[in-house]
Every structure is written in structure tokens, then in C-alpha cells.
Amino acid sequence: MLAAGGASAPSATPSAGPRAEGVAVASSREPPRHLPADAPAALRPALARAEDAIRAAACDVERRFGEGDPDANAARCDSAREVPGIEVGRTSARLRNPANAAPAWARAYVAETDGKKAAGVPAMAFDLGDRVGLLRPIELRKRCLGCHAAPERTAASTRAWLARAYPDDRAWGYALGDLRGFWWADAPKVPGER
């Protein structure tokens, strides 16, 4: 089904929005954005915990759905553990399950990256004041196509089940390598605070 995928990019500048002192900001109401590697030192401990929390959640999905190379997953996921105090989820601009709507701080970035290939979308960190938000891209892989390709390329029984389970499903029409959505994490800057 879903697997975490990431990409790096040469600049944190999004396609739209002003830049102020090396921090990309899409609008005055959005929190400052940073490529994780370029994030200020004060954000890095919380970003590391957020990365660990996303890795644990992604590894859980990989174990449940058998995505990817079992040997590589075993090595990468062996030490992955849930990180207390950090909220983690998945989201997309084209939701299947409305319960997976993006947190408010992530909505603009999720919307502006829709329709792109995952390799061209960098992870993004957000300074949320007393918390740090992190978005990590999810690349659509071969196994995902069974439920996320164009409806006419999906088994009739799968389409029928999805129609019953998710009547407002918008998660169709993807191709291999597309950005399916994001893993997100919301971590307090000070561990144990919320």
C-alpha cells in the first residue's frame, strides 16, 4: 500500500510565496518552512524525534502490507520504535479517508505539491512555535497501484469495496513514482510537553 519515500532538493523555496532571511514562507498565516537539513539548530532535536516517529509508523505499514525489499526493510526497521508525545499521520491532497485530512499547518504545502512526482518534492519542516511539524513525501510504488491507479485499471471488486468503504474517495489516478501524499509528524520542541 503506502511506503515512506523522501527526496532532497537544492532550495527550500516553494513555487509560490515570499522569502524572508532564508526561510520560505508561503503566506503570512503559514508557519515558516525549512528543508530539514537547513532548519535552525533550535528545531533539530524535535525534528529528529519527528523523523523517528515517522520511521516507526512507516515501518509498521511496511510490515503490515509487505511493501518493499524485506531485507532492506528489516535492517531499516529493526530499531524503529514509537516515539511518545509525537502525533503522526498520513495525508494527501486527494484523500481516500477524510479522517486523514492534513493538519492546518501542512495544508498549503500538501496542496501545492499535488500532482508532482515524489522525487521532486522535498521533505519540509515547519516552525510551529512550541512545536515542530514535519512532512515526509510518500512515493507511489507498484503495490499501491492496485488501489490508487485510474479506476478503469483497478479490479472491479476493489473498486466496489472502496466505493462502499470510502464514498467520497478521491485517491485515484496515480502512476508509479507519483507523490501519493505525506507522512506528517507534530513534535513538541521540549520533549514531554504538549
C-alpha contacts under 8 A as a table, 3 or more apart, distances in Angstrom:
res1	aa1	res2	aa2	distance
1	M	61	V	7.98
1	M	65	F	6.14
1	M	67	E	6.80
1	M	141	R	7.82
1	M	143	R	5.76
1	M	144	C	4.51
1	M	147	C	7.93
2	L	61	V	7.07
2	L	62	E	7.56
2	L	67	E	7.48
2	L	138	I	6.99
2	L	139	E	7.70
2	L	140	L	6.95
2	L	141	R	7.50
2	L	144	C	6.33
3	A	58	A	6.28
3	A	61	V	7.22
3	A	62	E	6.51
3	A	67	E	6.73
3	A	68	G	7.94
3	A	138	I	5.97
3	A	139	E	6.68
3	A	140	L	7.50
3	A	141	R	7.51
4	A	55	R	7.90
4	A	58	A	5.87
4	A	136	R	7.23
4	A	137	P	6.55
4	A	138	I	4.66
4	A	139	E	6.58
4	A	182	F	7.88
4	A	183	W	7.08
5	G	118	A	7.47
5	G	136	R	7.11
5	G	137	P	5.53
5	G	138	I	4.79
5	G	139	E	5.21
6	G	118	A	7.34
6	G	119	A	7.00
6	G	121	V	7.80
6	G	122	P	6.70
6	G	123	A	6.44
6	G	136	R	6.13
6	G	137	P	5.36
6	G	138	I	6.99
6	G	139	E	7.65
7	A	118	A	7.22
7	A	119	A	5.28
7	A	120	G	6.68
7	A	121	V	6.23
7	A	122	P	4.99
7	A	123	A	6.64
7	A	137	P	7.55
8	S	119	A	7.89
8	S	120	G	7.81
8	S	121	V	7.50
8	S	122	P	5.07
8	S	123	A	7.10
9	A	12	A	7.35
9	A	120	G	7.33
9	A	121	V	7.43
9	A	122	P	5.64
11	S	35	L	7.45
12	A	23	V	7.43
12	A	24	A	6.06
12	A	33	R	7.39
12	A	34	H	5.75
12	A	35	L	5.31
12	A	124	M	7.90
13	T	16	A	7.92
13	T	19	R	7.26
13	T	23	V	7.83
13	T	24	A	5.23
14	P	17	G	6.84
14	P	24	A	6.77
14	P	26	A	7.25
15	S	112	E	7.99
16	A	26	A	6.19
17	G	24	A	7.35
17	G	25	V	5.90
17	G	26	A	4.03
17	G	27	S	6.04
18	P	24	A	6.70
18	P	25	V	5.80
18	P	26	A	6.25
18	P	27	S	7.24
19	R	22	G	6.45
19	R	23	V	5.85
19	R	24	A	4.84
19	R	25	V	5.87
20	A	23	V	5.41
20	A	24	A	6.64
20	A	25	V	7.32
23	V	32	P	6.24
23	V	33	R	6.14
23	V	34	H	6.18
24	A	32	P	6.24
24	A	33	R	5.27
24	A	34	H	6.54
25	V	28	S	7.20
25	V	30	E	6.72
25	V	31	P	6.94
25	V	32	P	5.20
25	V	33	R	5.98
26	A	30	E	6.44
26	A	108	A	7.79
27	S	30	E	5.42
28	S	31	P	7.83
30	E	105	W	6.54
31	P	105	W	6.77
31	P	126	F	6.03
31	P	127	D	5.84
31	P	128	L	5.98
32	P	126	F	5.66
32	P	127	D	5.56
32	P	128	L	7.81
33	R	124	M	6.50
33	R	125	A	5.57
33	R	126	F	4.64
33	R	127	D	6.68
34	H	37	A	7.95
34	H	38	D	6.11
34	H	39	A	5.28
34	H	124	M	5.81
34	H	125	A	5.06
34	H	126	F	6.38
35	L	38	D	5.22
35	L	39	A	6.13
35	L	122	P	7.21
35	L	123	A	6.43
35	L	124	M	5.02
35	L	125	A	5.93
36	P	39	A	5.13
36	P	44	R	7.88
36	P	47	L	7.41
36	P	123	A	6.93
36	P	124	M	6.08
36	P	125	A	5.49
39	A	43	L	6.37
39	A	44	R	6.73
39	A	125	A	7.20
40	P	43	L	5.63
40	P	44	R	6.82
41	A	44	R	5.28
41	A	45	P	7.91
42	A	45	P	7.19
43	L	46	A	5.70
43	L	47	L	6.09
43	L	127	D	7.33
43	L	132	V	6.75
43	L	189	K	6.82
44	R	47	L	4.85
44	R	48	A	6.05
45	P	48	A	5.15
45	P	49	R	6.49
45	P	189	K	7.33
46	A	49	R	5.11
46	A	50	A	6.11
46	A	131	R	7.70
46	A	132	V	6.36
46	A	187	A	5.86
46	A	188	P	6.44
46	A	189	K	5.10
46	A	190	V	7.40
46	A	191	P	7.73
47	L	50	A	4.87
47	L	51	E	6.05
47	L	125	A	7.54
47	L	132	V	6.68
47	L	133	G	7.77
47	L	134	L	7.03
47	L	187	A	7.37
48	A	51	E	5.08
48	A	52	D	6.25
49	R	52	D	5.04
49	R	53	A	6.17
49	R	83	V	7.01
49	R	86	I	7.89
49	R	187	A	7.13
50	A	53	A	5.04
50	A	54	I	6.20
50	A	86	I	6.87
50	A	133	G	7.77
50	A	134	L	6.70
50	A	185	A	5.47
50	A	186	D	6.77
50	A	187	A	5.82
51	E	54	I	5.16
51	E	55	R	6.09
51	E	134	L	7.73
51	E	185	A	7.72
52	D	55	R	5.05
52	D	56	A	6.21
52	D	80	A	7.06
52	D	81	R	7.55
52	D	82	E	7.76
52	D	83	V	6.92
53	A	56	A	5.18
53	A	57	A	6.32
53	A	81	R	7.33
53	A	82	E	5.77
53	A	83	V	5.20
53	A	86	I	6.91
53	A	88	V	6.79
53	A	185	A	7.13
54	I	57	A	5.11
54	I	58	A	5.99
54	I	88	V	6.44
54	I	183	W	6.51
54	I	184	W	7.02
54	I	185	A	6.53
55	R	58	A	5.09
55	R	59	C	5.95
55	R	77	C	7.59
55	R	80	A	6.41
56	A	59	C	5.13
56	A	60	D	6.21
56	A	77	C	7.25
56	A	80	A	4.73
56	A	81	R	5.23
56	A	82	E	5.58
56	A	83	V	7.91
57	A	60	D	5.10
57	A	61	V	6.47
57	A	82	E	7.28
57	A	88	V	7.39
58	A	61	V	5.13
58	A	62	E	6.17
58	A	183	W	8.00
59	C	62	E	4.90
59	C	63	R	6.08
59	C	73	N	7.43
59	C	77	C	5.62
59	C	80	A	7.12
60	D	63	R	5.17
60	D	64	R	6.24
61	V	64	R	5.06
61	V	65	F	5.95
61	V	66	G	7.93
62	E	65	F	5.28
62	E	66	G	5.23
62	E	67	E	4.99
62	E	68	G	7.35
62	E	73	N	7.61
63	R	66	G	5.37
63	R	67	E	7.35
66	G	70	P	7.57
67	E	70	P	7.86
67	E	143	R	7.04
68	G	72	A	7.84
68	G	73	N	6.94
69	D	72	A	5.36
69	D	73	N	5.98
70	P	73	N	5.05
70	P	74	A	5.95
71	D	74	A	5.11
71	D	75	A	6.33
72	A	75	A	5.26
72	A	76	R	6.09
73	N	76	R	5.06
73	N	77	C	5.59
73	N	78	D	7.93
74	A	77	C	5.19
74	A	78	D	5.50
75	A	78	D	5.47
76	R	79	S	7.33
76	R	80	A	7.64
77	C	80	A	5.00
83	V	86	I	6.20
85	G	187	A	7.09
85	G	188	P	7.61
85	G	191	P	7.38
85	G	192	G	6.18
85	G	193	E	7.62
85	G	194	R	7.33
86	I	185	A	6.63
86	I	186	D	5.77
86	I	187	A	4.85
86	I	188	P	7.23
87	E	185	A	5.50
87	E	186	D	5.21
87	E	187	A	6.76
88	V	183	W	7.22
88	V	184	W	5.59
88	V	185	A	4.40
88	V	186	D	6.62
89	G	100	N	7.19
89	G	183	W	5.72
89	G	184	W	5.32
89	G	185	A	6.60
90	R	100	N	6.14
90	R	102	A	7.79
90	R	181	G	7.19
90	R	182	F	5.58
90	R	183	W	4.46
90	R	184	W	5.96
91	T	95	L	7.03
91	T	100	N	5.16
91	T	101	A	5.73
91	T	102	A	5.35
91	T	181	G	5.58
91	T	182	F	5.39
91	T	183	W	6.54
91	T	184	W	7.38
92	S	95	L	5.49
92	S	100	N	7.66
92	S	101	A	7.20
92	S	102	A	7.02
92	S	110	V	6.47
92	S	114	D	7.94
92	S	180	R	6.53
92	S	181	G	4.06
92	S	182	F	6.19
93	A	110	V	5.81
93	A	111	A	5.47
93	A	114	D	6.01
93	A	181	G	6.79
94	R	169	D	7.96
94	R	170	R	5.02
94	R	171	A	5.07
94	R	172	W	7.91
95	L	98	P	6.11
95	L	100	N	7.01
95	L	101	A	7.12
95	L	169	D	6.38
95	L	170	R	5.40
95	L	171	A	5.46
96	R	166	Y	6.32
96	R	168	D	7.03
96	R	169	D	4.33
96	R	170	R	5.51
96	R	171	A	5.10
97	N	100	N	5.71
97	N	101	A	7.85
97	N	166	Y	6.38
97	N	168	D	7.98
97	N	169	D	6.91
98	P	101	A	5.62
102	A	105	W	7.94
102	A	106	A	5.93
102	A	107	R	5.61
102	A	110	V	7.67
103	P	106	A	5.46
103	P	107	R	6.47
104	A	107	R	5.50
105	W	108	A	7.54
105	W	126	F	7.67
105	W	128	L	7.81
105	W	133	G	7.62
106	A	109	Y	5.69
106	A	110	V	6.14
106	A	133	G	7.93
106	A	135	L	7.51
107	R	110	V	5.16
107	R	111	A	6.11
108	A	111	A	5.16
108	A	112	E	6.13
109	Y	112	E	5.16
109	Y	113	T	6.19
110	V	113	T	5.52
110	V	114	D	6.42
110	V	181	G	7.29
110	V	182	F	7.68
111	A	114	D	5.45
113	T	116	K	5.91
113	T	121	V	6.95
113	T	179	L	7.93
114	D	179	L	7.01
114	D	181	G	7.80
115	G	178	D	7.13
115	G	179	L	6.81
116	K	120	G	6.99
116	K	121	V	7.27
116	K	178	D	6.11
116	K	179	L	5.79
117	K	120	G	5.65
117	K	121	V	7.00
117	K	139	E	7.74
117	K	177	G	5.74
117	K	178	D	4.21
117	K	179	L	5.10
118	A	121	V	5.28
118	A	137	P	6.36
118	A	138	I	6.78
118	A	139	E	5.15
118	A	140	L	7.75
118	A	177	G	6.05
118	A	178	D	5.30
118	A	179	L	4.14
118	A	180	R	7.61
119	A	122	P	7.62
119	A	139	E	7.68
119	A	177	G	7.43
119	A	179	L	7.93
121	V	137	P	6.86
121	V	179	L	7.74
122	P	136	R	7.54
122	P	137	P	7.06
123	A	134	L	7.32
123	A	135	L	5.48
123	A	136	R	4.63
123	A	137	P	6.07
124	M	134	L	5.81
124	M	135	L	5.26
124	M	136	R	6.86
125	A	132	V	6.98
125	A	133	G	5.64
125	A	134	L	4.52
125	A	135	L	6.50
126	F	132	V	5.67
126	F	133	G	4.79
126	F	134	L	6.23
127	D	131	R	6.68
127	D	132	V	5.06
127	D	133	G	6.58
128	L	131	R	4.95
128	L	132	V	5.29
128	L	133	G	6.63
129	G	132	V	7.35
130	D	188	P	6.10
130	D	189	K	5.69
130	D	190	V	7.73
131	R	186	D	6.70
131	R	187	A	5.42
131	R	188	P	4.11
131	R	189	K	4.93
131	R	190	V	7.98
132	V	186	D	5.77
132	V	187	A	5.26
132	V	188	P	6.23
132	V	189	K	6.36
133	G	184	W	7.15
133	G	185	A	5.68
133	G	186	D	4.56
133	G	187	A	6.43
134	L	184	W	5.46
134	L	185	A	5.20
134	L	186	D	6.58
135	L	182	F	5.86
135	L	183	W	5.73
135	L	184	W	4.55
135	L	185	A	6.79
136	R	182	F	5.31
136	R	183	W	5.10
136	R	184	W	6.31
137	P	179	L	6.70
137	P	180	R	7.71
137	P	181	G	6.02
137	P	182	F	4.43
137	P	183	W	6.38
138	I	179	L	5.92
138	I	180	R	5.56
138	I	181	G	5.29
138	I	182	F	5.08
138	I	183	W	6.71
139	E	177	G	5.57
139	E	178	D	5.84
139	E	179	L	5.00
139	E	180	R	5.74
139	E	181	G	7.53
140	L	144	C	6.00
140	L	145	L	7.52
140	L	174	Y	7.46
140	L	175	A	7.03
140	L	176	L	5.52
140	L	177	G	5.09
140	L	178	D	5.29
140	L	179	L	6.10
140	L	180	R	5.41
141	R	144	C	5.35
141	R	145	L	6.99
141	R	176	L	5.54
141	R	177	G	6.25
142	K	145	L	5.58
142	K	146	G	7.97
142	K	176	L	6.19
143	R	146	G	6.23
144	C	147	C	5.96
144	C	148	H	5.98
144	C	149	A	7.81
145	L	148	H	4.84
145	L	149	A	4.76
145	L	154	T	7.85
145	L	174	Y	7.28
145	L	175	A	7.11
145	L	176	L	7.37
146	G	149	A	6.53
146	G	154	T	5.92
146	G	155	A	7.53
147	C	154	T	6.49
147	C	158	T	7.01
147	C	159	R	7.81
147	C	172	W	7.59
148	H	151	P	7.79
148	H	154	T	7.85
148	H	171	A	5.95
148	H	172	W	4.72
148	H	173	G	6.22
148	H	174	Y	5.72
149	A	153	R	6.22
149	A	154	T	6.48
149	A	172	W	5.55
149	A	173	G	4.72
149	A	174	Y	4.84
149	A	175	A	6.18
150	A	153	R	5.37
150	A	154	T	6.68
150	A	172	W	5.48
150	A	173	G	4.01
150	A	174	Y	6.59
151	P	154	T	5.13
151	P	159	R	6.98
151	P	172	W	6.54
151	P	173	G	7.05
152	E	155	A	7.85
154	T	158	T	6.73
154	T	159	R	6.58
155	A	158	T	5.22
155	A	159	R	6.31
156	A	159	R	5.05
156	A	160	A	6.12
157	S	160	A	5.11
157	S	161	W	6.19
158	T	161	W	5.18
158	T	162	L	6.09
159	R	162	L	5.17
159	R	163	A	6.03
160	A	163	A	5.12
160	A	164	R	6.36
161	W	164	R	5.25
161	W	165	A	6.13
162	L	165	A	5.01
162	L	166	Y	5.50
162	L	167	P	7.41
162	L	169	D	7.61
163	A	166	Y	5.34
163	A	167	P	4.98
163	A	168	D	7.86
163	A	169	D	7.23
164	R	167	P	5.90
166	Y	169	D	5.25
169	D	172	W	7.75
171	A	174	Y	7.79
174	Y	178	D	6.27
174	Y	180	R	7.39
175	A	178	D	5.64
188	P	191	P	5.96
188	P	192	G	7.38
188	P	193	E	6.01
188	P	194	R	6.03
189	K	193	E	7.90
190	V	193	E	5.87
